[in-house]
């Protein structure tokens, strides 16, 4: 849940202010090289948010189908690995195309 919070917070703090300026002025008013960086952060944060929701859904699914074995399967290291994988996939999908 903290990872989902961080991705949504980054959308609100990093992605939305330049998007708001873009909507208000009807054009990109910031530096030109900042546009591609902003677009990458936009894709990364939105992808991380969606992937975090998928990870939470997977976690809840595993808890429901086998509640007695859940603690053995979902250790702290595996949960951290899922979070790292989520952010890695989101970052690779957004920053590699640049």
Secondary structure as GFF3:
##gff-version 3
##sequence-region A 1 98
A	DSSP	alpha_helix	2	10	.	.	.	ID=ss1
A	DSSP	pi_helix	11	15	.	.	.	ID=ss2
A	DSSP	alpha_helix	16	25	.	.	.	ID=ss3
A	DSSP	alpha_helix	32	65	.	.	.	ID=ss4
A	DSSP	alpha_helix	70	73	.	.	.	ID=ss5
A	DSSP	alpha_helix	76	95	.	.	.	ID=ss6
###
